[in-house]
Amino acid sequence: MATRTEEDFTEATRWRRRPRPTFAWVAQVVSGVLLLVLLTAHMVAQHFVVDGGLRTYADVVAWIRNPVVFAVEALLLVCVTWHGIAGVHAVLLDLGLRGRAERIVARVLLDLAVATILYGLWLLYMLAFRG
Amino acid sequence: MMRAGLRRGDGRRLVPRWLDPHGRHLGTWAFVANRLTGLGLVVYLYLHLVILSTLLRGPEAWDGLVELFRRPVFLAFDVLLIVGLAFHGFNGLRVALVGSGLLVDRRKGLLVAAGILVGLVTLVAAVRIVG
């Protein structure tokens, strides 16, 4: 799932010889662009327009109960987890991880991503519907 | 001819390509910095989830934490976080554009633009957070 290989590492200087983009590279770019939008919305709505920068418990629960906010925060959770875990995997590949060790690490990272997303969604659910 | 870089006698690299400081351009350093800020942000993602889990313990636990996070040391950390997010976001967009073969001839301009945007976002955020 390498996003870049040593061959094309120097970015523009060798861009004409770059290999075809992998799914991981495209997914990383798409999730990154989505994150620019979602994180900006998150930071502005959750922190910058809030008096004191952080919502009280009651305000957090009321905010998360808005279906649009719930959906945006859930999408943010999925995007940020994918982008982060795939990024860690790409860094490990750059550091030379290969073979069986790479497959094991990739599986662990995938499990970690799934667990993170499930936990985050459960947290959102608990706050919105049980808070 | 021996290629440049930190290498053993047999020509193999002593350190991974992206950690080797030899013959690097500013854009490549920015790429490496993007990787390092990304790893830092992944650590923060899990720290953030742990902190948000405090919401499950009810209003007293969360509102007490909010008071703690309004102390100057945590506000300084918030500004550092914004720097990391802005750098990773805007520089990541630059890496994605150049890595995809777009605006390759303007890569230096993109780097300057990313730097200016990071500075502006940091300034606005610092004024909002500390002010």
Interface residues (C-beta under 8 A of the other chain):
Chain A: R4 E6 D8 F9 T10 E11 A12 T13 W15 R16 R18 P21 W25 Q28 V29 G32 V33 L35 L36 L39 M43 F48 G52 G53 L54 R55 T56 Y57 A58 V60 V80 T81 G84 I85 G87 V88 V91 D94 L95 G96 T116 Y119 G120 L123 M126 L127 G131
Chain B: P16 R17 W18 H25 G27 T28 F31 R35 G38 L39 L41 V42 L45 Y46 L49 L52 S53 L55 L56 G58 P59 W62 D63 V66 F69 R70 L75 D78 I82 L85 G89 G92 L93 V95 A96 V98 G99 S100 G101 V104 R107 A125 R128 I129
